Amino acid sequence: MARKRKGRDISGWIVIDKPAGITSTAVVNKVKWALEAKKAGHAGTLDPEATGVLAVALGEATKTVPYITDALKAYRFTVRLGQATNTDDAEGEVIKTSDIRPEDAEITEALSAFIGNIQQVPPKFSAVKIDGQRAYKLARDGEDVELSARPLWVEELLLVDRPDVDHVELEMTCGKGGYVRSIARDLGAALGCYGHVLKLRRIWSGPFEASNGLSIEHIKELERTPALDEHIQPLEIGLDDLPELRCSEEGATKLRNGNPGMVFAADGVEYGDEAWASLNGQAVAVGIYKAGELHPSRVFVRPS
């Protein structure tokens, strides 16, 4: 018999401005404990030394995580020119150096090759699996890790500052699965000077912004109090990129039971589109719209 999970049945999103020096999983665990939540997860891992928006999903909102991870996100990061490291960031060992320092115009020109649909090889020290094992574990064991290139959509990549000849600050807006460390590494290679990420901050992810995120200190101040609940955002925010279709009580009941339910047509929603059904503003299910009905793939169960 399965053990009953302890905690509160709360659903929604809470946005954290993650500090450096802590893992994404540790942040989720702190939030889960602070809210006494039964279930929690996050939408998109940040490296331990990275900062910025980490959206934590609670309860039924965990079912909307894929829509946030698939959404566009933006990063601001500093690239250290003249050095390559084995991890492609400042945590690693310097393995190559160069005295070459490109001009701003050269950097801007080189950035154009990293915009649009590109192929990107993940860092050797990454969570990508090779024959069932994480690449970073193999790399730490001294194995020669070979990773295949993966597609990435980069909507924008801009040079926003040049503090000195050794450093450039860039902003990138990209889709799912992007490695900023790979961008820094490959840009350095293209410029002939090497490069690695010195600082990294995710400034927004889908509908969530770091500027609106809670600090870990604030979470600790409000932990296990009703005041922290006031920072929980609705589950439905995770569905912002999908069209909404209203349904009746009868349609909602069918959808909650995993069956197709009647929904009211809406402008721009066509046969075969993915959408979400709502009743009185609350999400009931996500599914495929077919001839006046939603065929559910995810159903949201609210506490009675």
C-alpha positions as CSV (number, residue, x, y, z in Angstrom):
1,M,0.0,0.0,0.0
2,A,1.4,3.4,-1.0
3,R,2.3,5.7,1.8
4,K,0.1,8.8,2.0
5,R,2.1,11.9,1.2
6,K,2.1,14.5,4.0
7,G,1.5,18.2,3.6
8,R,-1.0,20.7,2.5
9,D,-3.0,20.4,-0.7
10,I,-2.0,23.8,-2.2
11,S,-1.6,24.5,-5.9
12,G,0.0,27.4,-7.7
13,W,3.3,29.1,-8.4
14,I,5.8,30.9,-6.2
15,V,8.7,32.7,-7.9
16,I,12.1,32.8,-6.3
17,D,15.0,35.1,-7.1
18,K,17.6,32.3,-6.6
19,P,20.9,33.4,-5.1
20,A,24.3,32.0,-6.0
21,G,25.7,29.0,-4.1
22,I,22.6,26.9,-3.8
23,T,21.1,24.2,-6.1
24,S,17.6,24.5,-7.7
25,T,16.6,21.4,-5.9
26,A,17.6,22.9,-2.5
27,V,15.5,26.0,-3.3
28,V,12.4,23.8,-4.0
29,N,12.9,21.9,-0.8
30,K,13.1,25.1,1.2
31,V,9.9,26.4,-0.4
32,K,8.1,23.1,0.1
33,W,9.0,23.1,3.8
34,A,8.2,26.7,4.3
35,L,4.7,26.2,2.8
36,E,4.2,22.7,4.2
37,A,3.3,21.8,0.6
38,K,2.5,18.2,-0.3
39,K,4.1,18.5,-3.7
40,A,6.5,20.9,-5.4
41,G,8.9,21.1,-8.4
42,H,10.6,23.7,-10.5
43,A,10.5,24.8,-14.1
44,G,14.0,24.8,-15.4
45,T,17.2,24.1,-13.5
46,L,19.7,26.9,-12.8
47,D,23.4,26.0,-12.1
48,P,24.3,26.4,-8.4
49,E,26.3,29.6,-9.0
50,A,23.6,31.1,-11.3
51,T,21.1,33.5,-10.0
52,G,17.6,34.7,-11.1
53,V,14.1,33.5,-11.6
54,L,13.3,30.0,-10.4
55,A,9.6,29.3,-10.7
56,V,8.5,26.7,-8.2
57,A,5.3,24.8,-9.0
58,L,3.1,23.6,-6.1
59,G,0.6,20.8,-6.2
60,E,-1.5,20.6,-9.4
61,A,0.7,23.4,-10.9
62,T,3.4,20.8,-11.4
63,K,1.3,19.5,-14.3
64,T,1.9,22.8,-16.1
65,V,5.7,22.8,-15.7
66,P,6.3,21.6,-19.3
67,Y,4.6,24.8,-20.7
68,I,7.0,27.0,-18.7
69,T,10.1,25.0,-19.6
70,D,9.0,25.2,-23.3
71,A,8.5,29.0,-23.1
72,L,11.1,31.6,-24.1
73,K,13.5,32.7,-21.3
74,A,16.1,35.4,-21.0
75,Y,19.6,35.5,-19.5
76,R,22.1,38.2,-18.8
77,F,25.6,36.9,-18.4
78,T,29.3,37.9,-18.3
79,V,31.8,36.2,-20.5
80,R,35.5,36.2,-19.4
81,L,37.5,36.5,-22.6
82,G,41.0,35.0,-23.0
83,Q,40.4,31.8,-21.0
84,A,38.8,28.4,-21.6
85,T,37.9,26.2,-18.6
86,N,37.0,22.5,-18.5
87,T,33.5,23.3,-17.2
88,D,32.9,26.4,-19.5
89,D,32.3,28.5,-16.3
90,A,34.4,30.1,-13.5
91,E,34.1,26.9,-11.3
92,G,36.3,24.9,-13.6
93,E,40.0,24.7,-14.3
94,V,41.6,27.0,-16.9
95,I,42.8,24.8,-19.7
96,K,43.6,27.3,-22.5
97,T,44.5,31.0,-22.6
98,S,44.9,33.7,-25.2
99,D,46.2,37.3,-25.4
100,I,43.8,38.1,-28.2
101,R,41.0,40.6,-27.2
102,P,38.5,41.3,-30.0
103,E,36.9,44.8,-30.5
104,D,33.2,45.4,-29.8
105,A,32.4,45.4,-33.5
106,E,34.0,42.0,-33.9
107,I,32.0,40.6,-31.0
108,T,28.7,42.0,-32.3
109,E,29.4,40.5,-35.8
110,A,30.3,37.1,-34.3
111,L,27.1,37.0,-32.3
112,S,25.0,36.9,-35.5
113,A,26.1,33.3,-36.0
114,F,24.4,32.3,-32.7
115,I,20.9,33.7,-33.5
116,G,18.0,31.7,-35.0
117,N,18.0,27.9,-35.2
118,I,21.4,26.8,-34.2
119,Q,23.1,23.5,-33.2
120,Q,24.7,23.5,-29.7
121,V,26.9,21.0,-28.0
122,P,26.2,20.9,-24.3
123,P,29.1,21.4,-21.8
124,K,30.9,18.2,-20.8
125,F,30.0,19.1,-17.2
126,S,26.2,19.0,-17.7
127,A,23.3,16.8,-16.7
128,V,22.9,15.3,-20.1
129,K,22.7,11.6,-20.0
130,I,25.2,9.3,-21.8
131,D,24.2,5.6,-21.7
132,G,22.2,6.3,-18.6
133,Q,24.8,8.3,-16.7
134,R,25.1,12.0,-16.2
135,A,27.8,13.6,-18.4
136,Y,29.2,15.6,-15.4
137,K,29.8,12.4,-13.4
138,L,31.7,10.8,-16.3
139,A,33.7,14.0,-16.8
140,R,34.6,14.1,-13.1
141,D,35.9,10.5,-13.4
142,G,38.2,11.6,-16.1
143,E,36.4,10.0,-19.0
144,D,36.5,11.7,-22.4
145,V,32.9,12.8,-22.8
146,E,31.6,13.2,-26.3
147,L,28.2,15.0,-26.6
148,S,26.1,15.4,-29.7
149,A,24.9,18.8,-30.9
150,R,21.3,19.7,-30.1
151,P,19.0,22.2,-31.7
152,L,18.3,25.5,-30.0
153,W,16.2,28.5,-30.9
154,V,17.9,31.8,-30.1
155,E,15.6,34.7,-30.6
156,E,18.0,37.4,-29.6
157,L,21.7,37.7,-28.5
158,L,23.0,41.2,-27.7
159,L,26.2,42.8,-26.5
160,V,24.9,45.1,-23.7
161,D,28.1,46.1,-21.9
162,R,31.9,46.0,-22.1
163,P,33.3,46.7,-18.6
164,D,36.9,46.2,-19.7
165,V,38.9,44.4,-22.4
166,D,38.6,41.0,-20.6
167,H,34.9,41.0,-20.1
168,V,31.7,41.3,-22.1
169,E,28.1,41.3,-20.9
170,L,25.5,39.7,-23.1
171,E,21.7,39.2,-23.0
172,M,20.2,36.1,-24.7
173,T,16.5,35.2,-25.3
174,C,16.2,31.6,-26.2
175,G,13.9,28.5,-26.2
176,K,14.1,25.3,-24.2
177,G,17.4,23.5,-23.6
178,G,19.9,26.3,-24.1
179,Y,23.3,26.2,-22.3
180,V,24.7,29.7,-21.8
181,R,28.1,28.1,-21.0
182,S,28.1,26.7,-24.5
183,I,27.4,30.1,-26.0
184,A,30.3,31.6,-24.1
185,R,32.6,28.7,-25.1
186,D,31.7,28.8,-28.7
187,L,31.7,32.6,-29.0
188,G,35.3,32.5,-27.6
189,A,36.3,29.9,-30.1
190,A,34.7,31.9,-33.0
191,L,36.6,35.0,-31.9
192,G,39.9,33.0,-31.5
193,C,40.3,34.2,-27.9
194,Y,38.5,31.5,-25.8
195,G,35.9,32.3,-23.3
196,H,33.8,31.1,-20.3
197,V,30.9,32.3,-18.3
198,L,31.8,34.3,-15.2
199,K,28.4,35.3,-14.0
200,L,24.9,34.2,-15.1
201,R,21.4,35.5,-14.2
202,R,18.1,34.4,-15.6
203,I,16.1,37.6,-15.8
204,W,12.8,36.1,-16.9
205,S,11.2,32.7,-17.8
206,G,7.9,32.6,-19.6
207,P,5.5,34.8,-17.5
208,F,7.8,35.0,-14.5
209,E,10.4,37.7,-13.8
210,A,13.3,37.7,-11.4
211,S,12.4,41.3,-10.3
212,N,9.2,39.9,-8.9
213,G,10.8,36.9,-7.2
214,L,11.1,36.4,-3.4
215,S,14.6,36.0,-1.9
216,I,15.5,33.0,0.2
217,E,15.7,35.3,3.2
218,H,12.2,36.5,2.7
219,I,11.0,32.9,2.4
220,K,12.6,32.2,5.8
221,E,11.0,35.3,7.4
222,L,7.5,34.2,6.3
223,E,7.9,30.4,6.5
224,R,4.9,28.5,7.8
225,T,2.8,31.7,8.1
226,P,-0.3,32.8,6.2
227,A,1.7,35.8,4.8
228,L,3.7,33.4,2.6
229,D,0.6,32.0,1.0
230,E,-0.2,35.5,-0.3
231,H,2.8,35.2,-2.6
232,I,1.4,32.1,-4.3
233,Q,0.3,32.9,-7.9
234,P,-2.5,31.0,-9.7
235,L,-1.9,27.7,-11.3
236,E,-3.4,29.1,-14.5
237,I,-0.3,31.4,-15.1
238,G,1.5,28.3,-16.2
239,L,-1.0,28.0,-19.1
240,D,-0.5,31.6,-20.4
241,D,0.7,30.4,-23.8
242,L,-2.3,28.2,-24.4
243,P,-5.8,29.4,-25.4
244,E,-8.6,29.2,-22.8
245,L,-12.0,27.5,-23.5
246,R,-14.8,27.9,-21.0
247,C,-16.8,24.8,-20.1
248,S,-20.1,24.0,-18.3
249,E,-20.4,22.2,-15.0
250,E,-21.4,19.1,-16.9
251,G,-18.4,19.4,-19.2
252,A,-16.1,20.0,-16.2
253,T,-17.3,16.8,-14.6
254,K,-16.6,14.7,-17.6
255,L,-13.1,16.3,-18.1
256,R,-12.2,15.7,-14.4
257,N,-13.1,12.0,-15.0
258,G,-10.7,11.9,-17.9
259,N,-13.4,11.9,-20.6
260,P,-14.0,14.4,-23.4
261,G,-16.1,17.3,-22.2
262,M,-18.0,20.0,-24.1
263,V,-16.4,23.4,-24.2
264,F,-17.5,26.7,-25.7
265,A,-15.8,27.8,-29.0
266,A,-13.4,30.7,-28.9
267,D,-12.0,32.9,-31.6
268,G,-8.7,31.5,-33.1
269,V,-9.0,28.0,-31.6
270,E,-9.2,25.4,-34.3
271,Y,-9.7,21.7,-34.5
272,G,-6.6,19.9,-33.2
273,D,-5.3,22.9,-31.2
274,E,-4.0,22.3,-27.7
275,A,-6.0,24.4,-25.2
276,W,-7.2,24.4,-21.6
277,A,-10.7,24.3,-20.2
278,S,-11.9,26.5,-17.4
279,L,-14.9,26.7,-15.1
280,N,-15.4,30.0,-13.2
281,G,-11.8,31.0,-14.1
282,Q,-10.2,27.8,-12.7
283,A,-8.3,25.4,-14.9
284,V,-10.1,22.0,-15.3
285,A,-8.0,20.3,-17.9
286,V,-5.5,20.6,-20.8
287,G,-6.2,18.8,-24.0
288,I,-6.9,18.8,-27.7
289,Y,-9.9,20.7,-29.1
290,K,-12.1,18.6,-31.4
291,A,-15.5,19.6,-32.7
292,G,-16.8,21.3,-29.6
293,E,-15.1,19.1,-27.1
294,L,-11.8,19.0,-25.3
295,H,-10.0,15.7,-25.2
296,P,-8.0,15.9,-21.9
297,S,-4.4,15.0,-21.5
298,R,-3.9,16.6,-18.1
299,V,-6.7,17.0,-15.5
300,F,-6.4,19.3,-12.5
301,V,-7.9,18.0,-9.2
302,R,-8.7,20.6,-6.6
303,P,-9.3,19.9,-2.9
304,S,-13.0,19.6,-2.2
